[in-house]
Amino acid sequence: MKGTARFLIPAGILAVLVGFFIVGLQKDPGEIRSPLIGKAAPVFELESLADPARNVGTTSFAGKTWLLNVWATWCGGCRQEHDTLLAIARDGRIPMIGLNWRDERALALRWLAQLGDPYDSVAFDPDGRVAIDWGVYGAPETFLIGADGKVLHKQIGPLTLEIWRRDFVPLLPAADGEG
Amino acid sequence: MRKSWLVAAFLAISAAHAIDVERLDDPALQQRYERLTRELRCLVCQNETIADSNATLAADLRREVRDMMVAGNSDVEIRTFLTERYGDFVLYRPPLAPRTWLLWAAPVLLLLGGAGIAALVIVRRSRVARADPGALDEEPDHT
Protein backbone atom coordinates (compact mmCIF):
# COMPACT_ATOMS: atom_id res chain seq x y z
CA MET A 1 0.00 0.00 0.00
CA LYS A 2 2.74 2.40 0.96
CA GLY A 3 4.71 1.30 -2.08
CA THR A 4 1.78 2.08 -4.38
CA ALA A 5 1.46 5.62 -2.99
CA ARG A 6 5.15 6.13 -3.49
CA PHE A 7 4.69 5.25 -7.12
CA LEU A 8 1.40 7.06 -7.65
CA ILE A 9 2.44 10.47 -6.35
CA PRO A 10 5.32 11.04 -8.79
CA ALA A 11 3.27 9.48 -11.57
CA GLY A 12 0.47 11.93 -10.78
CA ILE A 13 2.83 14.88 -10.80
CA LEU A 14 4.28 13.68 -14.10
CA ALA A 15 0.80 13.37 -15.60
CA VAL A 16 -0.04 16.95 -14.61
CA LEU A 17 3.24 18.18 -16.10
CA VAL A 18 2.67 16.27 -19.32
CA GLY A 19 -0.80 17.79 -19.48
CA PHE A 20 0.63 21.30 -19.17
CA PHE A 21 3.18 20.57 -21.87
CA ILE A 22 0.63 19.10 -24.27
CA VAL A 23 -1.53 22.21 -23.98
CA GLY A 24 1.30 24.73 -23.72
CA LEU A 25 3.57 23.51 -26.49
CA GLN A 26 0.79 23.46 -29.05
CA LYS A 27 0.16 27.15 -28.62
CA ASP A 28 1.95 29.55 -30.91
CA PRO A 29 3.71 32.09 -28.69
CA GLY A 30 3.81 34.47 -31.66
CA GLU A 31 0.05 34.71 -31.68
CA ILE A 32 -1.18 37.08 -29.04
CA ARG A 33 -4.93 37.39 -28.80
CA SER A 34 -5.98 40.96 -29.38
CA PRO A 35 -7.73 42.61 -26.45
CA LEU A 36 -9.55 44.74 -29.02
CA ILE A 37 -11.86 41.91 -30.02
CA GLY A 38 -15.39 42.75 -28.96
CA LYS A 39 -14.41 46.37 -28.35
CA ALA A 40 -14.92 49.46 -30.45
CA ALA A 41 -12.44 49.64 -33.29
CA PRO A 42 -9.91 52.46 -32.92
CA VAL A 43 -10.73 55.48 -35.04
CA PHE A 44 -8.26 56.77 -37.60
CA GLU A 45 -8.00 59.30 -40.36
CA LEU A 46 -4.93 59.02 -42.58
CA GLU A 47 -3.68 60.15 -45.93
CA SER A 48 -4.62 57.92 -48.81
CA LEU A 49 -1.71 55.99 -50.26
CA ALA A 50 -2.70 56.78 -53.82
CA ASP A 51 -3.61 60.41 -53.27
CA PRO A 52 -2.09 62.41 -50.40
CA ALA A 53 -4.76 65.06 -50.82
CA ARG A 54 -7.47 62.57 -49.92
CA ASN A 55 -8.09 61.01 -46.54
CA VAL A 56 -9.01 57.47 -45.63
CA GLY A 57 -10.71 57.02 -42.31
CA THR A 58 -12.83 54.76 -40.22
CA THR A 59 -15.82 57.12 -40.30
CA SER A 60 -16.63 56.20 -43.88
CA PHE A 61 -17.46 52.66 -42.78
CA ALA A 62 -19.89 53.45 -39.99
CA GLY A 63 -22.73 50.96 -40.19
CA LYS A 64 -20.80 48.61 -42.47
CA THR A 65 -18.88 45.42 -41.99
CA TRP A 66 -15.39 45.87 -43.35
CA LEU A 67 -11.88 44.46 -43.39
CA LEU A 68 -8.68 46.19 -42.39
CA ASN A 69 -5.59 44.54 -43.77
CA VAL A 70 -2.21 45.66 -42.43
CA TRP A 71 0.51 45.25 -45.02
CA ALA A 72 3.86 46.51 -46.24
CA THR A 73 6.15 45.81 -49.15
CA TRP A 74 8.90 44.61 -46.80
CA CYS A 75 6.62 41.93 -45.44
CA GLY A 76 6.99 38.47 -46.93
CA GLY A 77 3.76 37.15 -45.50
CA CYS A 78 1.91 39.96 -47.25
CA ARG A 79 3.18 38.79 -50.61
CA GLN A 80 2.08 35.30 -49.63
CA GLU A 81 -1.49 36.30 -48.83
CA HIS A 82 -1.89 38.74 -51.71
CA ASP A 83 -3.66 36.30 -54.01
CA THR A 84 -6.10 35.46 -51.21
CA LEU A 85 -6.85 39.14 -50.76
CA LEU A 86 -7.43 39.48 -54.49
CA ALA A 87 -9.84 36.54 -54.40
CA ILE A 88 -11.74 38.03 -51.46
CA ALA A 89 -11.91 41.37 -53.23
CA ARG A 90 -13.18 39.69 -56.42
CA ASP A 91 -15.90 38.15 -54.34
CA GLY A 92 -16.90 41.65 -53.36
CA ARG A 93 -18.86 40.78 -50.23
CA ILE A 94 -17.20 43.32 -48.02
CA PRO A 95 -15.05 46.43 -48.43
CA MET A 96 -11.36 45.94 -47.79
CA ILE A 97 -9.21 48.76 -46.52
CA GLY A 98 -5.45 48.49 -46.52
CA LEU A 99 -3.27 49.95 -43.83
CA ASN A 100 0.11 50.43 -45.40
CA TRP A 101 2.41 50.18 -42.42
CA ARG A 102 5.85 51.78 -42.17
CA ASP A 103 6.43 51.68 -45.87
CA GLU A 104 7.46 53.94 -48.72
CA ARG A 105 4.75 55.33 -50.88
CA ALA A 106 6.48 54.67 -54.20
CA LEU A 107 7.28 51.08 -53.30
CA ALA A 108 3.76 50.43 -52.06
CA LEU A 109 2.18 51.89 -55.19
CA ARG A 110 4.45 49.83 -57.41
CA TRP A 111 3.51 46.68 -55.45
CA LEU A 112 -0.19 47.33 -56.08
CA ALA A 113 0.40 48.12 -59.75
CA GLN A 114 2.37 44.93 -60.27
CA LEU A 115 0.45 42.45 -58.14
CA GLY A 116 -3.05 43.87 -58.40
CA ASP A 117 -4.96 46.02 -55.96
CA PRO A 118 -7.49 44.26 -53.73
CA TYR A 119 -8.22 47.35 -51.63
CA ASP A 120 -11.11 49.77 -51.84
CA SER A 121 -8.68 52.29 -50.43
CA VAL A 122 -5.37 52.23 -48.64
CA ALA A 123 -4.44 54.36 -45.65
CA PHE A 124 -0.81 55.39 -45.49
CA ASP A 125 0.81 55.01 -42.06
CA PRO A 126 4.54 55.56 -42.56
CA ASP A 127 5.38 56.15 -38.90
CA GLY A 128 3.17 53.38 -37.53
CA ARG A 129 1.05 55.44 -35.16
CA VAL A 130 -2.29 54.06 -36.27
CA ALA A 131 -0.79 50.57 -36.23
CA ILE A 132 0.06 50.97 -32.54
CA ASP A 133 -3.46 52.18 -31.87
CA TRP A 134 -4.73 48.93 -33.36
CA GLY A 135 -2.25 46.81 -31.42
CA VAL A 136 -0.46 45.73 -34.58
CA TYR A 137 2.84 44.00 -33.88
CA GLY A 138 3.58 42.32 -37.16
CA ALA A 139 2.36 42.19 -40.71
CA PRO A 140 0.21 40.87 -42.15
CA GLU A 141 -2.66 41.27 -39.75
CA THR A 142 -6.29 41.40 -40.77
CA PHE A 143 -9.16 42.78 -38.72
CA LEU A 144 -12.83 42.24 -39.32
CA ILE A 145 -14.94 45.16 -38.08
CA GLY A 146 -18.67 44.76 -37.65
CA ALA A 147 -21.50 47.12 -38.55
CA ASP A 148 -21.65 48.21 -34.92
CA GLY A 149 -18.06 49.44 -35.15
CA LYS A 150 -16.67 46.63 -32.99
CA VAL A 151 -13.73 44.45 -33.85
CA LEU A 152 -15.11 40.97 -34.57
CA HIS A 153 -11.97 39.07 -35.40
CA LYS A 154 -8.26 39.42 -35.94
CA GLN A 155 -6.11 37.21 -38.09
CA ILE A 156 -2.40 37.26 -37.30
CA GLY A 157 -0.21 36.15 -40.17
CA PRO A 158 -0.99 35.43 -43.81
CA LEU A 159 -4.62 34.90 -44.71
CA THR A 160 -5.55 31.84 -46.77
CA LEU A 161 -8.90 31.03 -48.31
CA GLU A 162 -9.22 28.22 -45.82
CA ILE A 163 -8.78 30.59 -42.87
CA TRP A 164 -11.08 33.09 -44.56
CA ARG A 165 -13.87 30.54 -44.92
CA ARG A 166 -13.39 29.14 -41.46
CA ASP A 167 -12.90 32.29 -39.34
CA PHE A 168 -14.28 35.23 -41.30
CA VAL A 169 -17.16 34.10 -43.48
CA PRO A 170 -19.35 32.89 -40.56
CA LEU A 171 -19.06 36.37 -39.05
CA LEU A 172 -20.11 38.19 -42.18
CA PRO A 173 -23.63 39.61 -42.36
CA ALA A 174 -26.08 37.19 -43.94
CA ALA A 175 -26.03 37.39 -47.70
CA ASP A 176 -26.66 35.08 -50.60
CA GLY A 177 -23.90 33.24 -52.33
CA GLU A 178 -20.95 31.31 -51.12
CA GLY A 179 -17.94 32.56 -49.22
CA MET B 1 47.90 49.14 -18.73
CA ARG B 2 46.43 46.59 -21.00
CA LYS B 3 43.51 45.94 -18.72
CA SER B 4 42.34 49.53 -18.59
CA TRP B 5 42.53 49.69 -22.36
CA LEU B 6 40.23 46.69 -22.56
CA VAL B 7 37.81 48.23 -20.11
CA ALA B 8 37.76 51.45 -22.13
CA ALA B 9 37.07 49.51 -25.32
CA PHE B 10 34.28 47.60 -23.62
CA LEU B 11 32.70 50.79 -22.32
CA ALA B 12 32.88 52.36 -25.75
CA ILE B 13 31.11 49.37 -27.25
CA SER B 14 28.38 49.30 -24.64
CA ALA B 15 27.84 53.04 -25.01
CA ALA B 16 27.49 52.60 -28.76
CA HIS B 17 25.00 49.86 -28.03
CA ALA B 18 22.58 52.17 -26.20
CA ILE B 19 19.61 52.30 -28.49
CA ASP B 20 17.99 55.64 -27.90
CA VAL B 21 19.54 58.64 -29.49
CA GLU B 22 16.95 61.01 -28.19
CA ARG B 23 16.83 62.00 -24.59
CA LEU B 24 14.04 63.77 -22.79
CA ASP B 25 14.91 67.27 -21.61
CA ASP B 26 13.72 66.68 -18.07
CA PRO B 27 16.11 64.27 -16.29
CA ALA B 28 13.34 63.07 -13.96
CA LEU B 29 11.17 62.27 -16.95
CA GLN B 30 14.07 60.54 -18.67
CA GLN B 31 14.53 58.39 -15.59
CA ARG B 32 10.84 57.49 -15.52
CA TYR B 33 11.01 56.74 -19.22
CA GLU B 34 13.98 54.41 -18.79
CA ARG B 35 12.31 52.58 -15.93
CA LEU B 36 9.00 52.16 -17.72
CA THR B 37 10.45 50.97 -21.02
CA ARG B 38 12.36 48.30 -19.14
CA GLU B 39 9.04 46.89 -17.92
CA LEU B 40 7.41 46.68 -21.33
CA ARG B 41 7.80 43.74 -23.63
CA CYS B 42 8.61 44.04 -27.30
CA LEU B 43 6.03 41.89 -29.05
CA VAL B 44 8.22 41.05 -32.00
CA CYS B 45 11.22 39.73 -30.11
CA GLN B 46 9.31 38.53 -27.12
CA ASN B 47 12.13 38.10 -24.68
CA GLU B 48 13.33 41.65 -24.96
CA THR B 49 12.02 44.77 -23.34
CA ILE B 50 11.24 47.69 -25.59
CA ALA B 51 14.21 49.45 -23.96
CA ASP B 52 16.56 46.74 -25.24
CA SER B 53 15.07 45.89 -28.57
CA ASN B 54 16.22 47.10 -31.95
CA ALA B 55 12.95 46.15 -33.60
CA THR B 56 11.08 48.89 -35.41
CA LEU B 57 8.00 48.18 -33.34
CA ALA B 58 9.99 48.69 -30.15
CA ALA B 59 11.21 52.03 -31.45
CA ASP B 60 7.63 53.01 -32.27
CA LEU B 61 6.48 51.95 -28.82
CA ARG B 62 9.32 53.90 -27.19
CA ARG B 63 8.25 56.95 -29.14
CA GLU B 64 4.68 56.41 -28.02
CA VAL B 65 5.75 56.15 -24.36
CA ARG B 66 7.94 59.24 -24.69
CA ASP B 67 5.17 61.27 -26.33
CA MET B 68 2.65 60.22 -23.72
CA MET B 69 5.04 61.15 -20.93
CA VAL B 70 5.74 64.54 -22.42
CA ALA B 71 1.98 65.02 -22.77
CA GLY B 72 1.72 64.47 -19.01
CA ASN B 73 0.34 60.94 -18.85
CA SER B 74 1.13 58.87 -15.78
CA ASP B 75 2.85 55.49 -15.89
CA VAL B 76 -0.47 53.83 -15.10
CA GLU B 77 -2.15 55.60 -18.00
CA ILE B 78 0.60 54.56 -20.39
CA ARG B 79 0.46 50.95 -19.22
CA THR B 80 -3.32 50.95 -19.58
CA PHE B 81 -3.04 52.41 -23.07
CA LEU B 82 -0.69 49.63 -24.13
CA THR B 83 -2.53 46.76 -22.45
CA GLU B 84 -5.80 47.88 -24.03
CA ARG B 85 -4.13 47.36 -27.40
CA TYR B 86 -1.59 44.61 -26.89
CA GLY B 87 -2.93 42.75 -23.85
CA ASP B 88 -1.23 41.96 -20.55
CA PHE B 89 1.54 40.33 -22.52
CA VAL B 90 3.27 43.71 -22.99
CA LEU B 91 3.80 43.92 -19.27
CA TYR B 92 6.79 42.09 -17.88
CA ARG B 93 5.11 42.33 -14.50
CA PRO B 94 1.62 40.85 -14.89
CA PRO B 95 -1.18 42.61 -12.99
CA LEU B 96 -2.65 41.12 -9.84
CA ALA B 97 -6.12 40.11 -11.00
CA PRO B 98 -8.40 37.14 -10.28
CA ARG B 99 -7.12 35.31 -13.36
CA THR B 100 -3.48 35.80 -12.28
CA TRP B 101 -3.92 34.91 -8.60
CA LEU B 102 -2.69 31.39 -9.20
CA LEU B 103 0.34 32.72 -11.06
CA TRP B 104 1.28 35.08 -8.25
CA ALA B 105 0.50 32.57 -5.51
CA ALA B 106 2.32 29.69 -7.21
CA PRO B 107 5.76 30.29 -5.61
CA VAL B 108 4.26 30.49 -2.11
CA LEU B 109 2.03 27.47 -2.72
CA LEU B 110 4.95 25.40 -4.01
CA LEU B 111 7.08 26.45 -1.06
CA LEU B 112 4.32 25.57 1.43
CA GLY B 113 3.72 22.26 -0.35
CA GLY B 114 7.41 21.41 -0.19
CA ALA B 115 7.61 22.42 3.48
CA GLY B 116 4.55 20.27 4.21
CA ILE B 117 6.08 17.21 2.56
CA ALA B 118 9.39 17.81 4.34
CA ALA B 119 7.63 18.12 7.70
CA LEU B 120 5.66 14.96 7.04
CA VAL B 121 8.79 13.00 6.18
CA ILE B 122 10.66 14.32 9.23
CA VAL B 123 7.82 13.52 11.63
CA ARG B 124 7.35 10.03 10.20
CA ARG B 125 11.05 9.24 10.28
CA SER B 126 11.50 10.45 13.85
CA ARG B 127 8.54 8.26 14.85
CA VAL B 128 10.16 5.26 13.18
CA ALA B 129 13.49 6.05 14.82
CA ARG B 130 11.85 6.31 18.25
CA ALA B 131 10.04 2.99 17.83
CA ASP B 132 13.07 1.14 16.51
CA PRO B 133 16.36 3.02 16.81
CA GLY B 134 18.11 0.68 14.39
CA ALA B 135 15.50 0.84 11.61
CA LEU B 136 16.95 3.82 9.74
CA ASP B 137 20.43 2.35 9.49
CA GLU B 138 19.23 -0.35 7.15
CA GLU B 139 18.39 -0.08 3.50
CA PRO B 140 14.79 1.07 3.09
CA ASP B 141 12.32 -1.69 2.39
CA HIS B 142 10.29 -1.19 -0.76
CA THR B 143 7.43 -3.58 -0.13
Interface residues (C-beta under 8 A of the other chain):
Chain A: G3 P29 G30 I32 R33 S34 P35 L36 K39 P42 R102 D127 G128 R129 A131 I132 D133 W134 G135 Y137 G138
Chain B: L43 V44 Q46 T56 L57 D60 L61 E64 T83 E84 R85 Y86 G87 F89 H142 T143
